[in-house]
Amino acid sequence: MNKYIKSDLFRYTGKTDFFSFLVTYLKDKAFRYQVAFRLCQTRGISRIFGLGLYVISSNQYTKIGLNAKIGYGLYIGHNGPVIISSDATIGNNVNLSQFTTIGANNGRAATIGDNVYIGPGVSVVENVTIGDNVTIGAGSVVTKNIPENATAVGNYCKVINYNNPGRYIKNKWTIE
């Protein structure tokens, strides 16, 4: 099993065995879409298989641009919907809640660090940087950089504190 798929599975279930993969793949549309996306990032026959799955798994709920750079352990909560621009960069162990959009109107999309929790209904707009260990509250619109270890909320998103950031990241994947 591909390390990226394995890391995503671990974020969903806390396990990496084949039975957990099969159950999660069959039950969770967002995970199915992630598997297709991850296979599209490989080479050879796996990539061709992945592109086929990507087309079959495409739905109106989740869209991840094929050129997006996404680290280990992506978790999409509640089956999305989630939209990620092709030029977004997302770190390791990132949680994306339902109705999250990461995109750009003019230029590059966001760069998101490791161990970041993005709450429901968040829009991350343009070329902003979200640091490591950040929590973004529900309904926020991120248009400016967010520093590491911050909790930020609002429309337009502002840092409210530096207490206990990244606490919602469960089953963290450790890069070996």
C-alpha positions as CSV (number, residue, x, y, z in Angstrom):
1,M,0.0,0.0,0.0
2,N,1.2,3.5,-0.9
3,K,2.7,5.4,2.1
4,Y,0.4,8.4,1.5
5,I,-2.7,6.2,1.4
6,K,-1.5,4.3,4.5
7,S,-1.0,7.6,6.3
8,D,-4.5,8.9,5.3
9,L,-6.0,5.6,6.4
10,F,-4.3,5.9,9.8
11,R,-5.7,9.4,10.3
12,Y,-9.2,8.0,9.6
13,T,-9.1,4.8,11.6
14,G,-5.9,4.7,13.7
15,K,-5.0,1.4,11.8
16,T,-3.2,0.5,8.6
17,D,-4.4,-3.1,8.0
18,F,-6.1,-4.2,4.8
19,F,-9.5,-4.8,6.4
20,S,-9.6,-1.2,7.8
21,F,-8.7,0.0,4.3
22,L,-11.4,-2.0,2.7
23,V,-14.1,-0.9,5.2
24,T,-13.1,2.8,5.0
25,Y,-12.8,2.7,1.3
26,L,-16.3,1.3,0.9
27,K,-18.0,3.5,3.6
28,D,-16.3,6.9,3.1
29,K,-16.6,8.9,-0.2
30,A,-13.9,11.4,0.8
31,F,-11.4,8.6,1.5
32,R,-12.2,6.9,-1.8
33,Y,-11.5,10.2,-3.6
34,Q,-8.2,10.6,-1.6
35,V,-7.1,7.1,-2.7
36,A,-7.7,8.0,-6.3
37,F,-5.9,11.3,-5.8
38,R,-2.9,9.6,-4.2
39,L,-2.7,7.0,-6.9
40,C,-2.7,9.8,-9.5
41,Q,0.5,11.1,-7.8
42,T,2.4,7.8,-8.5
43,R,4.0,6.5,-11.7
44,G,3.3,3.7,-14.1
45,I,0.3,1.4,-14.0
46,S,-0.7,2.8,-10.5
47,R,-1.1,6.3,-12.0
48,I,-3.3,5.0,-14.9
49,F,-5.4,3.0,-12.4
50,G,-5.6,6.2,-10.2
51,L,-6.7,8.4,-13.1
52,G,-9.5,5.9,-13.8
53,L,-10.5,5.9,-10.1
54,Y,-10.2,9.7,-10.0
55,V,-12.8,10.1,-12.8
56,I,-15.1,7.4,-11.3
57,S,-14.7,8.9,-7.8
58,S,-15.3,12.5,-8.9
59,N,-18.4,13.8,-7.3
60,Q,-19.9,17.2,-6.6
61,Y,-18.7,17.1,-3.0
62,T,-14.9,16.9,-3.2
63,K,-12.5,18.3,-5.7
64,I,-8.7,18.2,-5.3
65,G,-6.7,19.6,-8.2
66,L,-4.3,16.9,-9.5
67,N,-1.3,19.2,-9.1
68,A,-2.0,20.0,-5.4
69,K,0.9,19.1,-3.1
70,I,-0.5,17.3,-0.1
71,G,1.6,15.8,2.7
72,Y,1.0,12.6,4.7
73,G,-2.1,12.1,6.8
74,L,-4.8,14.2,5.2
75,Y,-8.2,13.8,6.9
76,I,-11.4,15.2,5.3
77,G,-14.2,15.2,7.9
78,H,-17.8,14.3,7.2
79,N,-17.1,13.4,3.5
80,G,-16.6,17.0,2.5
81,P,-17.5,18.9,0.5
82,V,-14.0,20.2,0.1
83,I,-12.4,22.1,-2.8
84,I,-8.6,22.4,-3.1
85,S,-6.9,24.3,-5.8
86,S,-4.3,22.6,-8.0
87,D,-1.6,25.0,-6.8
88,A,-2.3,24.6,-3.1
89,T,0.4,23.2,-0.8
90,I,-0.8,21.3,2.3
91,G,1.5,19.8,5.0
92,N,1.3,16.7,7.1
93,N,-1.6,15.7,9.4
94,V,-4.1,18.3,8.2
95,N,-7.8,18.1,9.0
96,L,-10.2,19.7,6.6
97,S,-13.8,20.0,7.8
98,Q,-16.9,20.1,5.6
99,F,-17.5,23.1,3.3
100,T,-13.8,24.1,3.2
101,T,-12.4,25.9,0.2
102,I,-8.7,26.5,-0.5
103,G,-8.3,28.5,-3.6
104,A,-7.3,31.6,-5.4
105,N,-8.8,34.2,-7.7
106,N,-5.6,35.6,-9.0
107,G,-2.4,33.6,-8.6
108,R,-1.3,30.9,-6.2
109,A,-3.4,29.3,-3.6
110,A,-2.4,28.9,0.1
111,T,0.5,27.1,1.8
112,I,-0.7,25.2,4.8
113,G,1.7,23.8,7.4
114,D,1.7,20.6,9.5
115,N,-0.8,19.6,12.2
116,V,-3.4,22.2,11.1
117,Y,-7.1,21.9,11.8
118,I,-9.4,23.8,9.6
119,G,-13.0,24.0,10.8
120,P,-16.3,23.8,8.9
121,G,-17.1,26.5,6.3
122,V,-13.7,28.0,6.1
123,S,-12.4,29.8,2.9
124,V,-8.7,30.2,2.5
125,V,-8.2,32.7,-0.2
126,E,-5.1,33.6,-2.3
127,N,-1.5,33.1,-1.5
128,V,-1.5,33.1,2.3
129,T,0.6,31.0,4.6
130,I,-0.9,29.1,7.5
131,G,1.9,28.0,10.0
132,D,2.3,24.7,11.8
133,N,0.0,23.6,14.7
134,V,-2.8,26.1,13.8
135,T,-6.5,25.9,14.5
136,I,-8.8,27.9,12.2
137,G,-12.3,28.3,13.6
138,A,-15.6,27.5,11.8
139,G,-16.8,30.0,9.2
140,S,-13.5,31.9,9.0
141,V,-12.3,33.6,5.8
142,V,-8.5,33.5,5.8
143,T,-7.0,36.3,3.7
144,K,-3.8,37.0,5.6
145,N,-0.9,34.8,7.0
146,I,-1.5,33.0,10.2
147,P,1.6,32.4,12.4
148,E,2.5,29.0,13.9
149,N,0.8,27.7,17.1
150,A,-2.2,30.1,16.8
151,T,-5.9,29.8,17.0
152,A,-7.6,32.1,14.6
153,V,-11.3,32.8,13.8
154,G,-13.6,35.3,12.1
155,N,-14.4,36.9,8.9
156,Y,-11.7,38.2,8.3
157,C,-9.7,35.7,10.2
158,K,-7.7,37.1,13.2
159,V,-5.5,35.3,15.8
160,I,-7.3,35.1,19.1
161,N,-4.8,33.2,21.2
162,Y,-1.8,30.8,21.3
163,N,-3.3,28.3,23.8
164,N,-3.3,24.6,22.9
165,P,-3.1,24.9,19.1
166,G,-3.6,21.8,16.9
167,R,-5.4,19.9,19.7
168,Y,-8.0,18.5,17.3
169,I,-5.5,16.5,15.3
170,K,-6.0,12.9,16.2
171,N,-4.1,9.8,15.0
172,K,-1.1,11.8,13.9
173,W,1.0,10.1,11.2
174,T,4.7,10.1,12.1
175,I,7.0,10.4,9.2
176,E,9.8,7.8,9.3
